[in-house]
Amino acid sequence: MSKKSKTDKPSILFDALPEAEKVVKIETAIVYCEGHFGGIDGKTANGLVRHSEKYKIVSVIDSEKSGEDAGEVLDDMPNGIPIFRDLGTALAQAGRKPDHLIFGIAPATGMLSDVERRVLLRAIGYGINIVNGLHEFLNDDPEFVAAAEKQNVVMRDVRRPREAKDLNVFSGRIAEVTCPRIAVLGTDCAIGKRTTATILAKALNERGIKTVMIGTGQTGLIQGAKYGLALDAVPSQFCAGELEGKIVEAFENENPDVILIEGQGSLSHPAYSTSSFILRGSCPQGVILQHAPDRKHRCDFDDMAMPDPKSEINLIETFADTKVIGLTLNHEGMTDAEVSAAIIQYEEELNLTVTDALTRSPEKLIEMVCSAFPQIGERISN
């Protein structure tokens, strides 16, 4: 590795925050997503750009899309979040030092590359806090710990589970949760389950139906989910119990009308077991299934064909005492006309309400919930 020159650092001096902003300070963040923004492995960055309750996203780092608007890349709609080629450029353009650098890539390995390590260490050198959603915990790494202590920065390992002595096994207390519980599952990983759940939660809340979403992955937790856990980092014996505990806690604290549970992976996918734990731990009365009609094979598994929604629905309803109440589509690789045709086709084949949460009105999502739970429909009508 070549020796860094002084010009590697941004040439800007970061001003102190105004007094008013020191009282209620909005946490700002740059999202690192080199080579993956807008793609499957960039799902954490993609999710944060679309929705974040905890951080104001000021920019994205991805040299392959440098100069573009993040909203345009994701949804063909500008959102004013620029994409820069590297950390130095992002900092130089920021105007003031951001509070956090969020690692926005979700690789299958869950580990940092050598290049990524250097980027995070460089950010720490600038005094920027790190938000890490990987399975590799920075607070267990002596090099990162020493660097963070020197600069007095905080490293947040989002996926770190609680101590084993504090973990819960399934207790059956889920029966005390009397409001509808709806899980948003999928036919593959990185297919839009969290996005659909977020849109549905917003739509229900806007209609006066108090809805709480339970995050089950690192992206939802980074976005600011009040209740949740990184389910894939919890020992399997405790997964159902830990999820049950979060749902019971949300029910007791919030008294919601509906609880949505973000799905992970796919029940039929041999590489993941999280969907089974979600079905066991939440015991949902309804499931919304997310599917990508144009996706030919599973993510990271070129020789593994995508399942048909009908087979996934049959598997879900056989595995758990629940009912699939609707199908939502991921429109990747599809024209708008193809999405419309797919909606009609699947509605006829499955006798279910079908929609695309990102490109269609949320009314069809509401229809799914109201049809399955008439008491919710009555509340909205009144």
N, C-alpha and C positions, 0 to 999 in steps of 0.2 A: 504494500500500500504506500503510495507516494505521500510525502510530507505535505500537510495542508499549508496553504499560504494565507496571509492575513486577509486577502481579498475574498476568501471563502465565506467570511462573515458578512451579514448584511451591513450596508453602509449607513443605515438609518439609526438614529438614537431614539429609543422609545420614551415617550413622554409619560409623566406620572398621570394617574387617573384623576379626573376632576373630583372635587370634594363630594358632589351630589352622587356620583357613581360609586363612591366608596361605601355609601350607606347601603344601597341595594345593588350589588354588583352582578351584572350579567356575565356568566362564565362563557368565554369565547374559546373557539377551538378550530384548529386546522386538522383536516382529515387526510392521513397518508394512505394512498391507494395506488401506488405505482404499478402501471401496466394492467390494472384490473377494473378501473372505474367504469361502471355501466355493465360490467360482466358478472358472471355468476359468483366468482370468488371475491368480487367487490361488494357483496351484499350488505356488509356492515356500513360501508361508506354510502352506498345507494340509499339505504334506509335512513341514515342520518340526514342526508340532503333533502329527502322527502319529508321527514318529520323528526323533530327533536324538541322535547320539553325541557331538557336539562341544559343544553348548550346552544349557543348561537354559532352556527358554522360559518366561518369567514372565508374559507377557501378549501380547495382540494388539491392534493399533489398527485399528478400523474403526467409524466412527460409525454406520453403518447397522445394526450388530449389537451396539451397545454394551449392556452389562449381561448378555449371554448367555455361556454357557460354550462355549469353542472346540470341545471334544469333542462336545458336544450338537449344535452346528451341523454338524459334519462327519459324525459317525457315530451320532448319537442316544445317545451314551455320555459322561457328564460326565468330564472329566479334570482339573478344577481350574485350568485356564488361562483367566483372565477376558479379556473383550474390552472395551476402553475406547474412548471417543469421540475422544481426541486424546492427543498426547504428554504434555502437562502432567498430565492426569488419570492416565495410566499411571504416570508417575514419582511422583506424589503418593501413589499406592496401593502402590508397590513396596516401600517400607520402607527401601530403600537403592538407590543408583544402580546400574543394570545395567551390565555391561561393554560391551555392544554394542547397537546398533540394527540390525536386519537388514531390508533392503528386500525385502519378501516378495511383490511383484507382478511378474509376468512378462508385460508388454505386448508385443504384436506388434512395436511399433516398437523396443523395447529401450532407450528413452530416457526421461529424467526430464521431468515436467511442471514448470512454474514453482512450483506449490504443493508438489510433492514436493521440489524443491530447497530450499525454505524450511524444510521439516520436517527434512531431513537437516542443514542448516546450523544449525538450532536445537539439534538433538541434539549436534552437535559443540561448540556453545557451552556445553553442560552438561558437556563432557569425556567424551562417550560415543563409543566406537569405532564405525565404520560397516562393515557387511558389505554389499557391493553386487554383485548378480548380473547387472546389466544390461550391454549392449554399450557403454554410455557409461561411460568410465573416470574416476572421480573424481580419481585421481592425475594426470590430464592437464589438469584444470580449475584455472586459477590461483586462482579464488575459493575453491574447496574446499581446495586445497593451503595457501593462506594461513591459512584458518580452522583447519585441522588442526594446522599448525605452532604457531599461537598457543596452542592448548589442549593440545598434545602428545598428540594422539590418532592412532590408526592407521586408515587407510582401506584395506580389503581389496577389490580389484577381482577378483572370483572368475573372471571370464571372460577375463582377460588371458592370452594365450598366451605361451609362452616366446619368447625372442629367435629370430629367423629362423635364425641360425647354429647354434642348438641343436636345431632341429627335425629329425625323422627321416622319411625316405621308407620305404615298405614294403620289407622286406628278405627276407621268406620265413621269418624265424625263428619265425613262429607255429607252424611244423611241429614245433618243439622242445617245444611245450606239449602234453604227452601226456594230460592229464586232459580230461574232457568240457568243452566250451565251449558254453554255451547263451545265446543272445541273446533278450531279451524285446522283441519289436517290437509295432507296433500298426497299426490302420487309420486313425489320426488322431493329431494331437498332443494333449497334455494329456488323455490318456485313461486313465492309471493304470499305465503300464509300469513306472515306478520303484517304485511302491507294491507291485505284484505281485512284482517282483524282490526287494524288501526282505523281504517276507513269506516268499518261497520260501527265500531265503538263511538267514533265522532258523530256519525249519522244518528245513532240512537240517543246519545246525550243531547244533541241539538233538538230532538223531538220530545224532550222531557223524560226520557227513559234512562234513569241513572245506570250507567254501564261501567264496569271496571274490567280492565284487561289484565290478565295475568301473563307476564313475560316468562318465557321458558328458555331463552337463548341470550347470548351476549349482546346482540344488537338492541333488543328491546330494553335490556337493562341500561345500556349506555344512553338510549333515547330518553330514559327517565321513568320507566315503568315503576310505579310505586310499590307494586307487589310482584314478586317473581324470583326466579333462580335460574342459573345456568344448568339445566337438567343433565346435560351430557358430561358434566364434571362431578356429579354426585355418585357415590358408590351405589350400584344397582339395588342393593337391599333397601336403600332409603329413598329411592326416587319417588315412588308412589306416595310415601308418607310425607316427604318434604313438600311435594306439590299439593297434597291434601291440606297440609298445614297452612300454606300460603293462601289457598282459596278460603279456608275457614277464617283466617285472619282478615282477609279482605271483606268477607261477608259480615263479620262481627263489627268491624271498624267503620264500614262505609254504608251498610244497609242498602245494597244496590238492588235494582230491579232485574239486572242481567249480569252474569259474569261470563266473559269471553276468555278462552284459554288458547294461547298461541301454540300452534303445532310445531313439531320438529321432525325432520326426516320424512319417512313414509312407513306405514305399517307393513307394506309388502317388500320393503327394501331390506335385503339381507345384511347391509352394512350398518344399519341403525336400529336401535331398540327403543328410542325415546318415544315414538308414537304409542307403543304398547304401554309405557309407564304413564303417559298422558291420559290414555283411556282408562287405565286402572285407577290412577290417583284422583282424577276429576269426576269420574263416573258421569259423563255428560249426558244430558237428555237429548241433545241434538248435536250433529256434526255438519259443518260446511266443508266440502272437499274442493281443494284447489288443484287445477290440472293445466298443463301446457300442451295444447293439441299439436303444435308443430315440433315439439321436442321428440326426437326419435329414440334417444337412449338416455339412461340415467346419467346424472352429473358424475364425471370422473370414471365412468364405467361404459366404455364404448361398445362392449359386447353384451350389454344388459339392456334389453328393449324396455321402453316405457310401458307400464300397464295400462289397460283400458279402464276408464272411470268406473264402468259397470263392475268389473272384477274387484276393484279396490273397495267399492261400496259394499259389495257382498262380503268381502273379507272383514271390513270394519263392523258390519252389522252382525256377523257371525262371532267375531271375537268379543264384542261387548254388547251389553244390553242398551242399545242406543239406536238412533235413526238418523240417516243422512238426510238433511232438510234442504240442501241446495248445492249446486256446483258453481264454482267461480273459475274463470279462465285467466291464464297468463298469456298475453298476446304476443310474446316474443316470436319474431320471424313471421308475423301474420299481418296482412293488410286489414283495414277496418271492415272491408266487405267480407273477408274470410272470417273475422271474428263474429260478425252478424250471422253468417251461415252456420258457423259452429254452434252458436247459441240456439238457433232453431233446431239443428240436428240433435243436439244433446237433450233439449227439452222434450222432443218427440221420443227419443230412445229411452230416456230415464224417467220421464214423467215427473220432472223436478224443475224448479225455477233455476235458470242459468243466467249468469251475467259476467261481465268483466269489470271488476271493481275500479280499475284505474281509468277506463275510457267510457264507462256508461254511468248513468245516474245511480246514486245509492238507493233509489227507491226499490230496486229489485232485491237488494240486500235486506232492506226493511221488510219486504214482502215475504222473504224466506222465514224470518223470525216470527212475523205475525201469523203466518199460516201454521207454523208448528206450535206456537204458543199464543192462542187467541186472547188471553188476558193482556198480553202486551199490545196486541192490535186494538183492543178496546180502550186502553189507556191513551194510545196515540189518537184514535178517533175522537175521543172526548177532549 
